[in-house]
């Protein structure tokens, strides 16, 4: 029977991401998949003991994601689904190559996950929900197979930063450009002449997708995608009975973590509810093209908050991806800290003689309350590190 699903047709002809063959960077620990429980367990469950014994669903695994998670989480039980037979074939080749035996592969649509008959501690769904005919149906399906204390890590497209994408998608539709290799190469040649102030240019500098046929097809020739503003995303989660926990990388959404902190509007922004702060910062930036977030099965306040003395019970842990720079620093700085996972410009955090001792207390097993007995500025310093995605916490 001829396949009439245009999204499936695209990924059968142009498997995405471009199928890799070398996963040694994940084997040796130089690379790590975003959101891997091995590195981000306490970002999902700061109040639970660390465990590698997890049931994980990768909903829309593409060509490589299941292998990345299998290598880095060998004691987890991973189920990976995808519409594309070619993507699953490549995934199986990688799993066999790297002797990964903890993954079950299934060819199915995301909306069919109930047929698995399982409940999961963690569901990863990055770059899939926005390609469904009805994303609400897909999100509800994921909600129903998430354990009561489970977490969802999802990525969906963001509206404002993709303005240029949608302009060029319409351009390609008008000209009848297809995802055939010849058309992709012609489109790549045309893009060399894109005006320097076209809205696609900032995004083109952040992605490698335009360098490959599969990436170009996924970005500019996709038959079905939509995008969300912060406000629309929060309403969508609420409608589907999910509770928003946090952004995977939250600093780009916080006014205190961008140039807005230096403007006359900073005080006014801080009077807004936190979701309104996220929305205002998204509007000010104008270039956020994806939203990657953690949600939980039941709407409830985030586990980490700073309004009461609860913060004193947390033990700080350095977040993976933080780089330390000791050269070219402003006067008085001993080092600058930057989170390499940020896709959008965020100022560095500066270590000085006043705060370096507090920073050195990270990963030493002390609670913030114990640290605060020696350093009165503990709460403000670690709240800043938390805002800037430098640390997360576990319950003592």
TATA-V684913 format. One record per backbone hydrogen bond with DSSP energy under -0.5 kcal/mol. NH is the residue of the N-H (numbers start at 0). CO is the residue of the C=O. If there is no record, write none. Layout:
BEGIN
nh	co
NH	CO
NH	CO
END
This chain:
BEGIN
nh	co
5	3
8	4
9	5
10	6
11	7
12	8
13	9
22	20
25	22
26	22
27	23
29	24
30	24
35	32
38	35
39	35
40	36
42	39
43	39
43	40
44	40
47	44
53	51
55	53
55	76
56	121
57	78
58	56
58	123
59	57
59	80
60	80
63	60
64	60
67	63
68	64
69	65
70	66
71	67
72	68
75	72
76	53
77	75
77	101
78	55
79	103
80	57
81	105
84	82
87	83
88	84
89	85
90	86
91	87
92	88
93	89
94	90
95	91
96	92
97	93
98	95
99	94
100	98
103	77
105	79
107	81
107	105
111	108
112	109
114	111
115	112
116	113
119	144
120	54
121	54
122	150
123	56
124	122
124	152
126	124
126	154
127	154
130	127
131	128
136	133
137	133
138	134
139	135
140	136
141	137
142	138
143	139
144	140
144	141
145	142
146	119
149	146
150	120
151	294
152	122
153	151
153	292
154	124
155	290
157	288
158	227
160	287
161	157
161	158
162	159
165	161
166	162
167	163
168	164
169	165
170	166
171	167
172	168
173	169
174	170
175	171
175	172
176	171
183	179
184	180
185	181
186	182
187	183
188	184
189	185
190	186
191	187
191	188
192	189
193	190
197	194
200	197
202	198
203	199
204	200
205	202
206	202
210	207
211	208
215	211
216	212
217	213
218	214
219	215
220	215
220	216
225	129
227	156
232	228
233	229
234	230
235	231
236	232
237	233
238	234
239	235
240	237
241	236
242	295
243	241
244	293
245	293
247	291
248	291
249	247
252	249
253	250
256	253
257	254
260	254
260	257
261	258
262	259
265	262
268	264
269	265
270	267
271	268
275	272
276	272
277	273
278	274
279	275
280	276
281	277
282	278
283	279
284	280
285	281
288	286
290	155
291	289
292	153
292	290
293	245
294	151
295	242
296	149
304	302
310	307
311	308
312	309
313	310
314	393
315	313
315	365
316	391
318	389
321	318
322	337
324	335
332	329
333	350
334	350
335	324
336	348
337	322
339	320
339	337
341	338
346	256
348	336
349	347
350	334
352	331
354	351
355	351
358	354
359	355
360	356
360	357
361	358
362	315
363	360
367	313
368	311
370	366
371	367
372	368
372	369
373	370
374	370
377	374
380	376
381	377
382	378
383	379
384	380
385	381
386	382
387	383
388	385
389	384
390	384
391	316
393	314
394	45
395	312
END
